[in-house]
Amino acid sequence: MANRFRLRPITQLLLATIAMTAIVWLLRGIGLLSFLPGIIIWLLILTCFAIALFSSLQSTR
């Protein structure tokens, strides 16, 4: 059986956050989530950066 490539939990969290940010951004762009303030998208983007920074710091240990 082939060896399955497993992602670390922090990487899975980062990918899920990036996907959620992209979905919210697209839905807000086409007008379905136009009631959301822009700060929500900025918070999601900053969360992605924070998780990526934390992940890179964890990998250097």
Secondary structure, 3 states (H helix, E strand, C coil): CCCCCCCCHHHHHHHHHHHHHHHHHHHHHCCCCCCCCHHHHHHHHHHHHHHHHHHHHHHCC
